[in-house]
Amino acid sequence: MPTPATLALQQHLQTQFPQAFPAQAPTVKPLKIGILQDLFAACPTVSRTGLRQYLRAYCARPTYLRALLTHAIRVDLQGHPAGVTTAQDHGYAQQRLTEWRQRKQALVAARRQARRARARPRQACPLRQAQESLEPCRKAIDSPVAAAGPARAAPRNTAIVQVSVKRRKSAPPQSVVKGINNRAERS
């Protein structure tokens, strides 16, 4: 986040030198080599340290780095041509943009992971819980021994369980579990 002093310096440079420091991103152009000395001469009342820091931050922005890749001509404070960009400048800009994208992707992934960690755990569905608890019973019923008949398949004190779902218009499905003890019914 820029400080008020940095914002004031940015506004000053944009009003004094609109061709070199435009307010809109699409019109940013590469600055000439050694423009800092020109800034020192043109702005004697502004802190040299402040100018150095602002120029360093301005030239590290992704918008400026993209301008290095797309524009071949550098400009001075008045917007006049003052040199050309080199292949070394293009390589540097491409490397910095790649690093910037990787940092941004890592930040987005970390935020997404933190959001997932803060999210409430999903509440278990009662129907699914009932179905999962009945899985051993289903396996016993579907076994070859169960095909011979229920009297032989179900050992003593074993319950056969049936699950049904009741739906209401305003409420979510509720599972109702009914248990039947085969041995108890016969006696």
Sine and cosine of phi, psi and omega as CSV:
sin_phi,cos_phi,sin_psi,cos_psi,sin_omega,cos_omega
0.00,0.00,0.82,-0.57,-0.02,-1.00
-0.93,0.37,0.57,-0.82,0.04,-1.00
-0.98,0.18,0.30,-0.95,0.05,-1.00
-0.85,0.53,-0.58,0.82,0.02,-1.00
-0.91,0.41,-0.65,0.76,0.02,-1.00
-0.91,0.41,-0.66,0.75,0.03,-1.00
-0.90,0.43,-0.62,0.78,0.04,-1.00
-0.91,0.41,-0.67,0.75,0.04,-1.00
-0.90,0.43,-0.66,0.75,0.03,-1.00
-0.87,0.48,-0.72,0.69,0.01,-1.00
-0.90,0.44,-0.64,0.77,0.03,-1.00
-0.88,0.47,-0.74,0.68,-0.01,-1.00
-0.92,0.40,-0.59,0.81,0.02,-1.00
-0.93,0.37,-0.56,0.83,0.03,-1.00
-0.99,0.17,-0.61,0.79,0.00,-1.00
-0.96,0.26,-0.64,0.77,-0.10,-1.00
-0.75,-0.67,0.93,0.36,-0.08,-1.00
-0.91,0.41,-0.40,0.91,0.01,-1.00
-0.97,0.23,-0.52,0.85,-0.02,-1.00
-1.00,0.01,-0.57,0.82,-0.03,-1.00
-0.82,-0.57,0.96,0.28,-0.04,-1.00
-0.95,0.32,0.41,-0.91,0.00,-1.00
-0.98,0.18,-0.52,0.86,-0.02,-1.00
-1.00,-0.07,0.64,-0.76,-0.05,-1.00
-0.89,0.45,-0.63,0.78,-0.06,-1.00
-0.90,0.43,-0.32,0.95,-0.05,-1.00
-0.99,-0.15,0.16,0.99,0.04,-1.00
-0.93,0.36,0.70,-0.71,0.01,-1.00
-0.78,-0.62,0.42,-0.91,0.05,-1.00
-0.89,0.45,0.64,-0.77,0.01,-1.00
-1.00,0.02,0.42,-0.91,-0.03,-1.00
-0.93,0.37,0.42,-0.91,0.06,-1.00
-0.93,0.35,0.76,-0.65,0.00,-1.00
1.00,0.06,0.31,0.95,-0.01,-1.00
-0.92,0.38,-0.35,0.94,0.02,-1.00
-0.88,0.48,-0.64,0.77,0.03,-1.00
-0.90,0.44,-0.62,0.79,0.06,-1.00
-0.90,0.43,-0.63,0.78,0.03,-1.00
-0.91,0.41,-0.65,0.76,0.05,-1.00
-0.86,0.50,-0.67,0.74,-0.02,-1.00
-0.95,0.32,-0.60,0.80,-0.07,-1.00
-0.99,0.16,-0.42,0.91,-0.05,-1.00
-0.79,-0.61,0.95,0.30,-0.05,-1.00
-0.94,0.35,-0.37,0.93,-0.03,-1.00
-0.99,0.10,-0.24,0.97,-0.03,-1.00
-1.00,0.03,0.62,-0.79,0.01,-1.00
-0.86,0.52,0.73,-0.68,0.03,-1.00
-0.91,0.42,-0.63,0.78,0.02,-1.00
-0.90,0.44,-0.68,0.74,0.03,-1.00
-0.89,0.46,-0.66,0.75,0.04,-1.00
-0.90,0.44,-0.68,0.73,0.01,-1.00
-0.87,0.49,-0.74,0.67,-0.03,-1.00
-0.90,0.44,-0.67,0.74,-0.01,-1.00
-0.92,0.40,-0.69,0.73,-0.02,-1.00
-0.91,0.42,-0.62,0.79,0.05,-1.00
-0.89,0.46,-0.70,0.71,0.00,-1.00
-0.93,0.37,-0.63,0.78,-0.01,-1.00
-0.89,0.46,-0.68,0.73,-0.04,-1.00
-0.98,0.22,-0.20,0.98,0.03,-1.00
-1.00,-0.08,-0.10,1.00,-0.02,-1.00
-0.93,0.36,0.56,-0.83,0.05,-1.00
-0.86,0.51,-0.55,0.84,0.01,-1.00
-0.89,0.46,-0.69,0.72,0.01,-1.00
-0.93,0.38,-0.65,0.76,0.00,-1.00
-0.90,0.44,-0.62,0.79,0.08,-1.00
-0.91,0.41,-0.58,0.81,0.04,-1.00
-0.90,0.44,-0.59,0.81,0.07,-1.00
-0.88,0.48,-0.57,0.82,-0.01,-1.00
-0.98,0.22,-0.53,0.85,-0.12,-0.99
-0.99,-0.12,-0.48,0.88,-0.03,-1.00
-0.96,-0.26,0.69,-0.72,-0.02,-1.00
-1.00,-0.06,-0.31,0.95,-0.09,-1.00
-0.95,-0.31,0.73,-0.68,0.08,-1.00
-1.00,0.02,0.42,-0.91,-0.02,-1.00
-0.83,-0.56,0.41,-0.91,0.09,-1.00
-1.00,-0.06,-0.22,-0.98,-0.07,-1.00
-0.90,0.44,-0.48,0.87,-0.01,-1.00
-1.00,-0.02,-0.03,1.00,0.02,-1.00
1.00,-0.02,0.12,0.99,0.03,-1.00
-0.99,0.16,0.52,-0.85,0.03,-1.00
-0.86,0.51,0.69,-0.72,-0.04,-1.00
-0.53,-0.85,0.77,0.63,0.04,-1.00
0.85,-0.52,0.09,-1.00,-0.01,-1.00
-0.81,-0.59,0.36,-0.93,0.08,-1.00
-0.99,0.12,0.52,-0.86,-0.04,-1.00
-0.95,-0.31,0.12,-0.99,0.06,-1.00
-0.90,0.43,-0.54,0.84,0.05,-1.00
-0.91,0.41,-0.63,0.77,0.06,-1.00
-0.89,0.46,-0.67,0.75,0.01,-1.00
-0.90,0.44,-0.68,0.73,0.02,-1.00
-0.89,0.45,-0.67,0.74,0.03,-1.00
-0.89,0.46,-0.73,0.69,-0.01,-1.00
-0.89,0.46,-0.67,0.74,0.00,-1.00
-0.90,0.44,-0.66,0.75,0.01,-1.00
-0.90,0.44,-0.72,0.69,-0.01,-1.00
-0.91,0.42,-0.63,0.78,0.04,-1.00
-0.91,0.42,-0.64,0.77,0.04,-1.00
-0.90,0.45,-0.70,0.72,0.05,-1.00
-0.88,0.47,-0.66,0.75,0.00,-1.00
-0.89,0.46,-0.70,0.71,0.02,-1.00
-0.89,0.46,-0.67,0.75,0.00,-1.00
-0.90,0.43,-0.67,0.74,0.06,-1.00
-0.89,0.45,-0.66,0.75,0.00,-1.00
-0.90,0.43,-0.69,0.72,0.02,-1.00
-0.90,0.44,-0.64,0.77,0.03,-1.00
-0.91,0.42,-0.64,0.77,0.02,-1.00
-0.91,0.42,-0.68,0.73,0.02,-1.00
-0.90,0.44,-0.68,0.73,0.01,-1.00
-0.90,0.43,-0.64,0.76,0.02,-1.00
-0.91,0.40,-0.65,0.76,0.05,-1.00
-0.90,0.43,-0.67,0.75,0.00,-1.00
-0.90,0.45,-0.67,0.74,0.00,-1.00
-0.92,0.39,-0.63,0.77,0.03,-1.00
-0.91,0.41,-0.61,0.79,0.03,-1.00
-0.90,0.43,-0.66,0.75,0.02,-1.00
-0.92,0.40,-0.59,0.81,0.00,-1.00
-0.93,0.37,-0.55,0.83,0.00,-1.00
-0.99,0.17,-0.30,0.95,-0.06,-1.00
-0.90,0.43,0.52,-0.86,0.03,-1.00
-0.92,0.39,0.61,-0.79,0.09,-1.00
-0.92,0.38,0.56,-0.83,-0.01,-1.00
-0.91,0.40,0.66,-0.75,0.05,-1.00
-0.99,0.16,0.62,-0.78,-0.04,-1.00
-0.95,0.32,0.63,-0.78,0.04,-1.00
-0.98,0.19,0.80,-0.60,-0.04,-1.00
-0.88,0.48,-0.58,0.81,0.00,-1.00
-0.91,0.41,-0.69,0.72,0.00,-1.00
-0.90,0.43,-0.64,0.76,0.04,-1.00
-0.88,0.48,-0.68,0.74,0.00,-1.00
-0.91,0.41,-0.66,0.75,0.00,-1.00
-0.90,0.43,-0.65,0.76,0.00,-1.00
-0.92,0.40,-0.60,0.80,0.01,-1.00
-0.95,0.32,-0.38,0.93,-0.01,-1.00
-1.00,0.03,-0.11,0.99,-0.07,-1.00
-0.82,0.57,-0.70,0.71,0.03,-1.00
-0.88,0.47,-0.58,0.82,0.02,-1.00
-0.93,0.38,-0.65,0.76,0.02,-1.00
-0.88,0.47,-0.66,0.75,0.01,-1.00
-0.89,0.45,-0.63,0.78,0.01,-1.00
-0.92,0.39,-0.62,0.78,-0.01,-1.00
-0.94,0.33,-0.62,0.78,-0.04,-1.00
-0.99,0.17,-0.06,1.00,-0.03,-1.00
-0.94,0.33,0.37,-0.93,-0.01,-1.00
-0.88,0.48,-0.47,0.88,0.00,-1.00
-0.93,0.37,-0.57,0.82,-0.02,-1.00
-0.93,0.36,-0.43,0.90,0.00,-1.00
-0.92,0.38,-0.41,0.91,-0.01,-1.00
-0.94,0.33,-0.40,0.92,0.02,-1.00
0.55,-0.84,0.47,-0.88,-0.06,-1.00
-0.93,0.36,-0.48,0.88,-0.03,-1.00
-0.93,0.37,-0.59,0.80,-0.02,-1.00
-0.99,0.12,-0.52,0.86,-0.12,-0.99
-0.97,0.23,-0.61,0.79,-0.10,-0.99
-1.00,-0.05,0.92,-0.40,0.06,-1.00
-0.94,0.34,0.17,-0.99,-0.05,-1.00
-0.85,0.52,0.61,-0.79,0.03,-1.00
0.88,0.47,0.49,0.87,0.07,-1.00
-0.96,-0.27,0.71,-0.71,-0.02,-1.00
-0.98,-0.22,0.67,-0.74,0.16,-0.99
-0.99,-0.14,0.80,-0.60,-0.15,-0.99
-0.91,-0.41,0.66,-0.75,0.02,-1.00
-0.86,-0.51,0.67,-0.74,-0.01,-1.00
-0.91,-0.42,0.76,-0.65,0.10,-0.99
-0.77,-0.63,0.42,-0.91,-0.04,-1.00
-0.89,-0.46,0.78,-0.63,0.08,-1.00
-0.98,-0.22,0.75,-0.66,0.02,-1.00
-0.92,-0.38,0.68,-0.73,0.11,-0.99
-0.88,-0.48,0.39,-0.92,-0.03,-1.00
-0.91,0.41,-0.65,0.76,-0.10,-1.00
-0.99,-0.17,-0.23,0.97,-0.08,-1.00
-0.92,-0.39,0.45,-0.89,0.08,-1.00
-0.94,0.35,0.25,-0.97,-0.01,-1.00
-0.86,0.51,0.63,-0.78,0.07,-1.00
-0.87,-0.49,0.70,-0.71,0.00,-1.00
-1.00,-0.06,0.65,-0.76,0.02,-1.00
-0.85,-0.53,0.81,-0.59,-0.04,-1.00
-0.95,-0.30,0.79,-0.61,0.04,-1.00
-0.91,-0.41,0.72,-0.70,-0.01,-1.00
-0.91,-0.42,0.68,-0.73,0.02,-1.00
-0.78,-0.62,0.81,-0.59,0.05,-1.00
-0.99,-0.13,0.92,-0.38,-0.05,-1.00
-0.85,0.53,-0.70,0.71,-0.08,-1.00
-0.93,0.38,-0.59,0.81,-0.04,-1.00
-0.93,0.36,-0.57,0.82,-0.01,-1.00
-0.94,0.33,-0.55,0.83,-0.04,-1.00
-0.95,0.30,-0.52,0.86,-0.06,-1.00
-1.00,0.07,0.00,0.00,0.00,0.00
